[in-house]
């Protein structure tokens, strides 16, 4: 099964460049001050059953590699789903949203704010740079008319950015925030980014999701619970986290994990490509 093989390859890449076990046999996605976090992180590694790095990598390095490996997984997986969607996607890391159709007006606003400190202090920073962005190219009329003459130059549908005749800019299809761990208030930046994407768009709202390697369900809940600013949180190894939680047999951990999954706020990384082609 292709998605299963891609998921295995994704885990192999993470074990090679991101996941490591440091002093005290503590995985680098665990909170060393929490016995539950450490136990769950170890349990995930045991369930996946791949060899980790011998030394603990820095959080910053792990985070960047997590972004690149996740983007690579999504690009490969979505490539197998071309028959379920229209248009061509492109994948970027750290690209500013003003490059895309719905947010091009923010470039002018940003330039204005640079020269006006008082206005900048009042309005703040509008230019979000998500970890991973997926852009969708506009469609040429030849492709639109491949079966029937649906449109023609100078006719109707002269404003929709879906037609390459009207716009050459990509539309922002999805924003993917990658959080290897959820440890501090900085993790909540993903929610702020989501709100900016929703409020400042001129056009449809892109998919807004978070991918995490955090093992502690209570911390995942700090981002996943609630609706409005993100679509859903995706775990790099949800099946393995559930298995580790069952072995731990902690009622509070099992309860919150069940709430997140049944409440459609937490899914596995294998679900994400399918959700993004919609």
Order of alpha helices (4+ residues) and beta strands (2+ residues): alpha-beta-beta-alpha-alpha-beta-alpha-alpha-beta-alpha-beta-alpha-beta-alpha-beta-alpha-alpha-beta-alpha
